[in-house]
Amino acid sequence: MTVAGRVDDVSTPSRVTSPTGATLNRAADQAFRLPVLMLVVAGLIAMAVTVLSASVGAAGLPVGGVLTSMVDRLPMIELSSSLTARQQDILFQIRLPRTILGLLVGGSLALAGSAYQGAFRNPLADPYLLGVSAGAGFGAVLALGFGLDIGWGPFAAVPAAAFVGALVAVISAASLARNAWASPATLLLAGVAVAALFSAAQTFLLQRLSETQAREALSWLFGQLNTTGWSEISILGPYLLVCGLILLAHRRHLDVLRVGDDEARSIGLNPARTRLIIIITASLLTAAAVSVSGLIAFVGLVVPHAVRLVAGHSYRIIMPMALITGASFLALVDIGARTISAPAELPVGVLTAFIGAPFFALILRRNPVQAR
């Protein structure tokens, strides 16, 4: 049956016993090995970016010493590092927490962006453009403004408030768009309207805060990766672990939904329930990322598209590649934020907007959006 054949295209290759079976098997094996090779290369690049990011800063650290010190912290490995005690403190208390936070935030936003694009079948879907980031930002600023940043780890109040704001935003956008699945362009326009509404609400709230609170909130809204140790990582890490596993487990379902809802139903997949799970999970992941880094735009748009240019259109490979590539991308951008105007520091959200806005314009030019 045609549908079964399409589903097989996104599954692990099976052996073929036709007259041309040997040729087909070789082609299938090569097609299967290519994504694995891409993931390995992306992982190696991410590790290289991690070492580079941990080395670059106001107090430059030798790359060799950074790599040796990091490997020395691994279980059952003992190496002699060339870093002094002060350099070790800079590395493990300041530089490395910030680098890892950038990796986690970038991976979270890129993974959520690819999930939104698959669920809405819209290449322009993005946590920022759909209003999810603005809603999460409003919730987090509300919590910060009222001093609700209390709690422990993943149960902190700021991520919880950000999640509620993100969920309200995506539900509002879907409600405005009415038939959101049949008209993804209308959903995108509704997301822009919702984002504008939550941005206005943020401005109204900021005017009611004290000068100190407003300065803290504005710094947060511009997008930043400043850390006070490992506390932000302990907040975002559990969210990324749980939500990431759920989204990656649904990547094959997104390939089926890409073919069409009727085909999905014919093989027993419930499109509405699948989309609901993916949207809620992606919103929770976005909310957690926003709560620790502020509004960092376009990562969820730029990275999945860049991955598609290299890895094709199957979400089986797009989603894990987006996770790794997004981590590397934001860590690299953070290096630029720290060095372009040193000793001053640019908000990382400003740089991602500079990169993402022209990319978004290019996508719009190649894929015109028409509201129905």
N, C-alpha and C positions, 0 to 999 in steps of 0.2 A: 504494500500500500504506500501511497506517496508520502503520507504523514510519517509513517514509520521510517521511511528512507531519510526524511529530513531530520528526524530526531537522531538517527544513527550518525549523521554528519557531525554532531556535536558531542558524540560519546567517544569513549576509548575505541580505537580501531580494532575490528575483529578480523579474523583470518578468512580469506576468500578461497574457494576451491573451484573456480571456473577455469576454462582453458587459459585465460590470461591471469589466473590467480597469482602467479609468482610476481608479475609486474605490479598488480594492484596491491599486493601485500607489501612490496618494497616501497611503493608510493605512500601507503598508509603509515608504515613505520617511520618514514622520513617526516611525514606531516605530524606524527606524534612526537618525534624527537625534537623538532624545531621549537615548539613552545617550551619544552624542558630546557633547551639550550638558552632560550631567551630569558627564562627565569633565573638560570644560573648566572648569566652575564649581568642581569639587572641586580642580582644580589651582590655580586662582586663590586659593581659600581657603588651600590649603597654603602658597603663596608669602606671603600676608598673615600667616599664623601664624608663618612663618619670620622675617619682619622683626620682628614683635611680640616673639617669644621672644628674638631677639638684642638687643632694646632694653631688656627688662625685667630688673632685677636690683638687687643692692646698689648698684652704680654705674650709675645710669640713663643711658642714651644716647639722644640725640634720634633719633626715628624717621627723619626726613629725612636726617640724617647717616649713619645705618646703611644706609639704602637706597642713597644715593649711593655710599658706600664699597663696597658689595657689587657694584653695577653697574660701578663703576670697575675691578673685578678681572676683568671679562669681556674676552675678546680683542677688540682693535680698538676699544675704547671708553675714552675718557679723560674723566673728570669730576673736578671739584674738590670734595673733601669738606670738611665743616665740622668733622670730628672731629680732635682733637689726636692727636699721636703716641701718647700714653698710651692714649687711648680706642681708637685703632686696634689697639693690642696687646690690649686687653681684648676687643675684638670678634673678632679673628681667631685669638687664641690660647686664649681661654677661652669666650666666649659662643657664637660660631658653631659650634665643634666640638661643644659640648654640644647645641645645637639640632639640628644635622644628625644626631647620634647618636640623639636622640629620634625624629626623623623615620624613620630607618632601622629602629630597633627596633620602633616602633609599626607601620610598614608590614609588617615581617617577621612579627610576631605575628598581625596581622589577616589577612594573606594565608594564613599557615599555618592559622589557624582556619577560614577559609572553605574551604580545601582539605580539612581533616579533616571538616567538616560534609558536604561533598559526597561524599567517599569513603565515609563511614560512613552516609550518608543519615540523619543524626541532628542536629537543630538544637541539641542540647546539647553536641556534640563540641567540644572546645577543648584546646589544648596543655596547659593547666593542669589541667583536669579529667580528661583521659585519662592523667595521670601522666607525660606527656612532659617537662614543665617540671621536675617533681620529679626525674626520672631524670637530666636534663641538669644540674640543679643539683648533684646528688650527685657526678656525674662531675667537674664543674668544681671543687667544693670539695675533692674528693680530690686533684685536680691542684694546687690552691693549697696544700693542707695539706702535700704532699710537695715543694713547691717546684719543680713541673714547668712553671711558667709561663714557658717558654723557647721560642724559635723565632722565626719571622719571618712577619709578615702573616697570611694565611689559613692558614698551616701551623703556627700556634702550638699548643702542647700543650693549653691549656685548652679551646679549641673542639673539638679532637679528642676529649678526654675527655668533654666534654659531649655530643658526638654519640653516642659509644658508650653513655653512660647513657641518652640519649633513645631510642635504638634498642632497648636492652634493655627499657626500660619499655613501649614500644608493643608489642613482641613478647610480653612477659609478659601484658599486658592482653588481647591477641588470643588467647593460649593459654588463659587462664583463661575467656574467654568462649566458647571452642570455636567454635561456628558464629557468628562475629562479624558476618558480613554479613546473616544472616537475623534476628539479634536484636541490633539496635544498642543497645537499652536495657541488655542484659546486658553489652555491651562497656563502656558508660559506668560501670556499677557496678564492673566489673573494674578500670577505670582509676582509680576512687576508691581501691580497695584497694591497687593498685600505688603510687599517690601516697603513701598512708599509710605503706607499707613503706619507700619511699625517703626519706620525711621522717624516719622513725625512724632510718634509717641515717645520715642527715645529723647528727641529734642525737648519735648515738653517736660519730661521727667528730669532731664539734666538741668533745666532752669530752676527746678525746685530743690536741687541739692546744694549743699554747702560748697564753698570754693574748693576745699580739699577733696571732698567726695567727687565733685564734678571733674577735677583734674585727673583723679584716679580713673574715673569711668571713661573719660575721653581718651586717655592713654591706652586703656584696654580696648576701646572701640576701634582705634586705628590699627589694631593687630600688632601683637608683640609676643616675643618668646622669652621674655625675662622670667627667670625662675628664682625661687628662694631655696634652692636645694632640689630635693627629689619629690617634694610634696605634690606638685602638679602632675608628675608622671604617675604617682600612685592613684590620682583621680582618674586620669584618662586611660591608663593601661587596662584596667578591668573592662571598661566599656569597649575598647578596641578588640580585646580578646573575645568577648562574648558576641558582640555585634558582628565582628569580622567573620567569625565562624558561621554565624547564621547566614550572612550575605553570600559567602563563598559556597555554602551548601546549596544555595538557590541559583547559582550561576547557570546551570544547565536549564533550569526552568525559564530563565530570561531568554535563552536561545530559542526555546520553544515558543515563547510569547512573541518573539521577533517574527516568527513565521505567520502568526495570526491567532486570535482567540478561538476561532472555530476549530482549528487544527489542535490547539491545546486541549480543548474540551473532548475532542475525539479520542485522545489518549489518556483521559481521566484526570487532567490537570484543571484545577479551578482557577481561572485567571484572576477573578476579583479577590479571592482569598490570598493568592500568591502575591499580588500587587500590594495588598494591605500589609502583609507581613514585611515585605521589602521596604515599603515606605516608612512604616513605623520604626523598623530597625535602623534604616539610614538616617531618619530624623533624630533618633536617640544618639547615634554616633556623631552626627553633626553637632548636636547640642553639647555633648561632652567636649568635643574639640573646641567649640566656640567659647565654652566656659573657662578654659584655661589659656586661650590665646587671643581672644577677641575676634573681630570680623576680619578674616583673611579671604579675600575674594578670588574667584576664578580658578583656584587650584582644581576644584571638581569639574571644571570645564576644559581647561587646557590639557591636563594630564591624560584623561581618557581618550581625547582626540589624538594626541600624539602617539599613544599606544596603538590606536587603530591603524595609523599610517604604517606601523611596523609589524603588528601582530595580526591584522585582519579584524573581522567583525564578530568573532565568536566570543561570548562573554565567559566561556570556559577559560580563556587565556587573558581576556581584557581585564577582568577583575583582579586576579592576583598580580598581574603586571602593573595595573594602576596603583595597587597598594604599595608595591616596592618603588615604582618610579615616582609616585607622589611624595614618598618619604625623602628620596634623594633630591627631588626638585626643591622642596621647601627648605631643606638643609642648605642647598647651594644658594638659594635666594637669601637666606639668613646670613651667609658669609658676606654677600654683597651689602646687606643692611649694616653690617658691622664695620665694613672697610671702605665703602664708597666715600663717605664724608667723615672718616675718622679724624679726631677722637669722638666726634658726635656720632649718634646712631640713628639711622632711619627706621621708621616703623616698617616691619616686614610686609604688612598689609598694603602699604603704599607701593612697594616694588612689585608685588604680585598683580596689583591693579594695572601698573604700567605695562606689564607683560601680557596680562590677560585681556585688556580692553582691545588692543589691535587684533589679537587672535580671535576674539569674539566678533569683531567687525568682519574679519576674513571669512569666518563661518557663515555669517549672515549673507555675505555677498555670494558665497557658493551655494547656500541652501536658504533661499528666501522663505520667510515665515509668512503664511497667509492665514489670517483668522477666518474661521468659518462662521 
